[in-house]
């Protein structure tokens, strides 16, 4: 099997409420991992979930969120509108908000290091699975 090139690996965007400690730890331990905070993305504050999900497609980033309550429903609704048009979404990773920071870092690093971005397309995944 061919090794995964850095350009094939997922890039990430933390949503507006994503834990900054996780982002900081990822940057410290995995400097090649491409992650943006919501503030760094230049996206408008207070963006509702459906628009945020659509924006992740525009900027080609897998969305990181702790919102297990509303994000799955919004992702499914956007996906339902997009797929018939032949459009795809980069995907969403939902991390438990009480997951220890070190474990969250490990989970995201595993996704980044062992998969290609295309593998997450049109998927919403809860971590840990």
C-alpha positions as CSV (number, residue, x, y, z in Angstrom):
1,X,0.0,0.0,0.0
2,X,1.3,3.5,-0.9
3,X,2.1,5.7,2.1
4,X,-0.3,8.6,2.6
5,X,1.1,11.9,1.4
6,X,0.7,15.0,3.5
7,X,-1.4,16.6,0.8
8,X,-3.9,13.7,1.0
9,X,-4.4,13.9,4.7
10,X,-7.4,15.6,6.2
11,X,-7.2,19.3,7.1
12,X,-9.3,20.4,10.1
13,X,-11.5,23.2,11.3
14,X,-12.6,23.5,14.9
15,X,-16.0,24.9,15.3
16,X,-16.7,28.1,17.3
17,X,-16.8,26.2,20.6
18,X,-14.1,23.6,20.0
19,X,-11.7,23.1,22.9
20,X,-8.6,25.3,22.3
21,X,-6.5,23.0,24.5
22,X,-6.9,20.2,22.0
23,X,-5.9,22.5,19.1
24,X,-2.8,23.7,21.1
25,X,-1.8,20.1,21.9
26,X,-2.2,19.0,18.3
27,X,0.0,21.9,17.1
28,X,2.6,21.1,19.7
29,X,2.8,17.4,19.1
30,X,2.0,17.2,15.4
31,X,3.3,20.4,13.7
32,X,2.5,19.1,10.2
33,X,-1.2,18.6,11.0
34,X,-3.2,21.3,9.3
35,X,-5.8,22.7,11.8
36,X,-7.6,26.1,12.0
37,X,-9.6,27.4,14.9
38,X,-12.9,29.0,14.0
39,X,-11.4,32.5,14.7
40,X,-8.4,31.8,12.4
41,X,-10.7,30.7,9.6
42,X,-12.1,34.2,8.9
43,X,-15.7,32.8,9.0
44,X,-18.4,35.0,10.5
45,X,-19.1,34.6,14.2
46,X,-22.4,33.1,15.1
47,X,-22.7,31.1,11.9
48,X,-25.5,28.6,12.2
49,X,-24.6,24.9,11.8
50,X,-25.9,24.4,8.3
51,X,-23.9,27.3,6.9
52,X,-20.8,26.3,8.9
53,X,-21.1,22.8,7.4
54,X,-21.4,24.3,3.9
55,X,-18.4,26.5,4.5
56,X,-16.2,23.5,5.5
57,X,-16.8,22.2,2.0
58,X,-15.7,25.5,0.5
59,X,-12.5,25.6,2.5
60,X,-12.1,21.8,2.3
61,X,-11.7,21.0,6.0
62,X,-13.1,18.3,8.2
63,X,-15.1,19.9,10.9
64,X,-14.3,19.2,14.6
65,X,-17.1,19.7,17.0
66,X,-18.3,18.7,20.5
67,X,-22.0,19.3,19.5
68,X,-23.6,15.9,19.5
69,X,-27.0,17.4,20.1
70,X,-27.7,19.4,16.9
71,X,-24.7,18.9,14.5
72,X,-25.7,15.4,13.4
73,X,-29.2,16.6,12.4
74,X,-27.9,19.6,10.5
75,X,-25.2,17.6,8.8
76,X,-27.8,15.1,7.6
77,X,-30.0,17.9,6.3
78,X,-27.2,19.6,4.4
79,X,-26.0,16.3,3.0
80,X,-29.5,15.5,1.8
81,X,-29.6,18.7,-0.2
82,X,-26.1,18.4,-1.6
83,X,-25.8,14.8,-2.7
84,X,-28.5,15.0,-5.4
85,X,-26.5,17.9,-6.9
86,X,-23.3,15.8,-7.0
87,X,-21.8,17.9,-4.2
88,X,-19.9,16.4,-1.2
89,X,-19.0,17.5,2.3
90,X,-15.6,17.0,3.9
91,X,-17.3,15.4,7.0
92,X,-17.6,16.0,10.7
93,X,-15.9,14.5,13.7
94,X,-17.8,14.8,16.9
95,X,-15.7,14.5,20.0
96,X,-17.2,13.9,23.4
97,X,-16.9,17.2,25.3
98,X,-15.7,15.3,28.5
99,X,-13.0,13.4,26.6
100,X,-9.6,14.0,28.2
101,X,-7.6,16.4,26.1
102,X,-4.8,13.9,25.6
103,X,-7.2,11.3,24.3
104,X,-8.9,13.8,22.0
105,X,-5.5,14.7,20.6
106,X,-4.7,11.0,20.1
107,X,-8.0,10.4,18.3
108,X,-7.6,13.3,15.9
109,X,-3.9,12.5,15.3
110,X,-4.9,8.9,14.4
111,X,-7.5,10.2,11.9
112,X,-4.9,12.5,10.4
113,X,-2.0,10.1,10.3
114,X,-3.8,6.9,9.1
115,X,-6.4,8.1,6.6
116,X,-7.0,10.2,3.5
117,X,-9.4,13.2,3.6
118,X,-11.6,11.5,1.0
119,X,-12.3,8.7,3.4
120,X,-14.3,11.1,5.6
121,X,-16.3,12.7,2.8
122,X,-20.0,12.8,3.6
123,X,-19.6,11.1,7.0
124,X,-20.2,12.2,10.5
125,X,-18.3,10.1,13.0
126,X,-18.3,10.2,16.8
127,X,-14.9,9.8,18.6
128,X,-14.1,7.7,20.2
129,X,-16.1,5.2,18.2
